[in-house]
Amino acid sequence: MDSCSVNGSLASNNVDDDASCELRVDDEIEDWVPDSPIKPYVGQIFTSIDVAFDYYSKHASFCGFQVRRSTQRSRNGVVVSKYFVCSKAGSRDISSSSREDDASESSRISDKNVEPVKRRKTISGKCHCSAKLALKFAGSESYEVSSFIDKHNHPFATDSEKQFLRGNRAMSAMNCNFVFDVASSNTGPYRAHGILKELCGSYSAIGATAVDFKNWMRDIKVFIGKHDSDMILQKFEDKRETSDNSFFYEYQTNSDGHLTRLFWADIEGRKSYDVFGDVVSFDATYRTNKYGMVFVPFIGIDNHWKSVNFAAALLDKEDIQNFTWVFEMFLKAMKRPPKCIITDQCAAMKAVIPKIFPHSMHRLCMWHIVKKFPSKLGVVFCAESLFMEKLNKVVWNDSLTPTEFEHGWRSVLEEYKLSEHPWLNEMFELRQFWIPAYFRDKPMGGLLRTTSRSESSNFYFNHFVQKGDTLCQFYMCYESAIEKQRNSYYQLRNGDSKFPKPVTETQIEKDAILHYTQKIFYKVQKEIKAACYHMSLADLVVVDGMKKCLIRDKYVKDKLFQVDLVLSSNDVTCSCNLFTRVGYPCRHSFYCLGLSAIEKIPPQLLTKRWMKNSVEKYSTIHGQASGLCSNEEMRRATTKEVWVEFQGCVNEVAYDVDALKFLLAGLKSLRSSGREMVQNPNPTKNEVIANLLGVKPFDVITVHPPLQSNNKGSRKRILSSSEEKC
């Protein structure tokens, strides 16, 4: 038997290559007739062809097969007859061109110098099924069933297989919203499909496969296409209009109209900068979008000692022109420069900062420099010797004077015979830009001994974005990251209403509880505790209304600290300069205040940036995002509210079967009623995507997408020789 058997398996390998092997059913095989409560019948009237197709599709979905639209006849522009057939109707023909391609492929394979062309493997389930539904025009835009054949020559899909039928795999509104929303948290379509399965209870309840989810995200990227820049700028303009111009953004294009620079700052970021913007740290990160543009977040420290984002930018290159522009835009948005700027060793930044911020200190990030030691000196040497341990005691010590640091640096290098090392000598020449000893008397807002705030911020944002994101998708992921950051801030602010437990009996500690946030209070509490138990008085002199105390600190051997207390104003200064650098009093100051029986922290020592609710109390930037929103934003917000309410209903009856059945019946009734209210029950794919994005593409492109950038971090890093050995 040279043909295919009824189950499609070959009974013999002796099949003509030029003939198609089609699935045939012998006359002895009985027909399959489905049993369905919504079966069409001859004479049934439908208001339109689409309504008839939907009805037949529901019948097919219930039974376990799928249908497709077939031929039609028209007269004077009116469809007078229309046929719907089973998806297995007809046969798969192998055209002559396909056979020619196969022949050419064979010749390619025989030629060893020609690489074979990979072709996609295709399959077909067509088997000459005769089931069909025929319609004829019945006047007044209605159609009547003229013929209905319900016999099939193939078995139907089982209950476990129905989920894979194309008619049952449509991306529902819930699926579209879910896969789009979780993408903002860097959750891919395959993982999103698995999460939704756990929420729905089974894969069949989802109504779409993981591939459908992936294709949906692909369709979104295709829809955005060349309108990417226009759409994100339109979104920014909408934000500015709905926030009374408190949302700031600027952009630039090249001579060909391609976007090259984009900067933005919302009202919350500007308010935070007004209070916490004394020190700003920023660094470029890569692989955050499909164009390879550099993402530059401007980072500070809030009153809970957490990173806070002030503004952000996307640049096509890391060069002097781009950094000049972005710093100018930052200054334009924030109205004043920061006191200190912390960056990595970027030469372009170093050249631009003195020009745009001439009165701001420029500091290099210690973390970026220290992490280079193993690659410059050898991984094994740094790991197995005590060199790094001894050098860190000198480098990270913020109690040393510049002279003490220089002596300690030289002694460690001489001990390990590294005094002539070129890179170490280069870093020593730059010591005034990164060593804490040279910033002892500068206001650093808690960043004297800098770890990389920008690096950790970049790592944080990379949990939300993917390198293949369009600009629109990137910004939505950015908003999701900022929303999480600010929600953490609100949580910490709410915790400030609770009072920590004092560890001393002093009134000044109880006063500190009332002013500082919890995170800062614990730092201040540590200073108060040390003042009570680890300080001793070496000398005390009162001159011209000023009390001068020499204090011996148990933790710093062979060193005395001088504290000056103005008796008339309770103003305190200490030689350790902790208050100047960080913004809260040191242990030596608390000890001196205790000697003078001062039970409250003097107001001049309460820095605004560390106080509870500091943004709300002290920010001079006014304005807020308007309550106005687009129809799509309102729809998305209402959808989330409905979801929360649904979860609440389930939660109320979760452990009572009868109550659950009552809820299920009510939901089915509401679903039927809600369907009748919908004016556009079947929006097109593009309409759905536009609603999700919140913007629609213009007919004419005004700003073209960025060209592909090739920045220093966009390629795989070349390993050093020491790293290669390891």
GIMOWO-V368805 format. One line per field, one symbol per residue. phi: phi as a letter, one per 30 degrees, with the letter a starting at -180 (. if undefined). psi: psi as a letter, one per 30 degrees, with the letter a starting at -180 (. if undefined). burial: # if it has 16 or more other ideal C-beta (glycine too) atoms within 10 Angstrom, else .. Layout:
phi=???
psi=???
burial=???
This chain:
phi=.ccddddidddacdcdddcdccdbcddddddccdcbdcddbdjdcbdadddddddddddddddjbbbbdbdabbbhicdcabccbddcdibcccddddddddddddddddcddcddddcddbbbcdbidcdabccbdcihicbcdcabcccccbdcddedcddcdedccdddddddddddddddcicdddddddddedddjaddddiacdddddddddddddddhdcededdddddddddddbhiddcabbbbddciddbbbbaacddddddddccddbbcaadbbhcadciddcbdccbcddcicdbccaabbbdbcbddddddddddddddcibdddbbcbdddddddddedddbdccdcbdddddddddeeddcjdddddcccdddddddcddddcddedddddddddddddchcdcdddddddddcedcbdeedbdccdchicdcddddddddddddddccbdcdddddedddddddddddddddddddddddccdddcbcdddddddedcddeddedddedddddddcbcbdcabbcbhibccccbccddbdhbcccccbdddcidbbbddiddddcjbdcdddddddddchdcbdeedccdedcddhddddcdcdckaddddadddddddddddddddddddddddcecbdddddddddddddddddddddddbdbddeddddddddibcdddcdcbdddddcbddcdcddddddddddd
psi=jflklegfkkflfikkffkkjkkkklffklljjljkfhkllkfkkkfleeeeeeeeeeeeeeegllllkbllklkhgkjfkkkklkfglaljkjleeeeeeeeeeeeeefjffkkkkkkkkllkgkhhkgklkklkkglhglkkjfkjjgklglllklefffffkefggkjleeeeeeeeefffghjleeeeeeeeeeeffleffeglleeeeeeeeeeeeeeebfgeeeeeeeeeeeeeegghgfkkkllllafggkkfkkklkleeeeeeefeggekkkllklahflffglkkjkjkakaggglkkkelllkkflileeeeeeeeeeeeeefflllekkklahkeeeeeeefeeifgkkkkkkeeeeeffeefefkeeefeflgeeeeeefeefjgflleeeeeeeeeeeeeeghgfgkeeeeeeefgefffkffggfgkjfhgheikljeeeeeeeeefffllfgkleeeeeeeeeeeeeeefeeeeeeeeffflklklflgkffeeeeefelleeeeeeeeeeeeeeefglkkelkkjkhgkkjkkkkkefjkhkkkkkkjjfefgkkkkffgeeeeegllleeeeeeeefghjfkkkefgjkefglkheeeefkfklllklfklleeeeeeeeeeeeeeeeeeeeeegfgjeeeeeeeeeeeeeeeeeeeffkeifilleeeeeeeefflkklekkekllllklilfgflkkkkleeeee.
burial=...#.................##.#......#.#....##.....#..#..##.###.##########............##########...................................##.#.#####.#.....####.#.#.###..#....##.#.###.#...##########.##.#..##..#......#..###.#.###.##.###.##..##########.###.##..########.....##############################################..############...######.##..##..########.#.###.##..##..##.########..##.###...#....##..#..##..###....##.##..##....#.....#..##..#.########.#######.#.####.##.###.###..##########.###..#...#..##..#.....#.#.#.##..##.#######..##.######..#...........#.#.###.......#####....#.########################..#..##..###.####.##...#.#..............#..........................#........................##########.....####..#.#..........#....
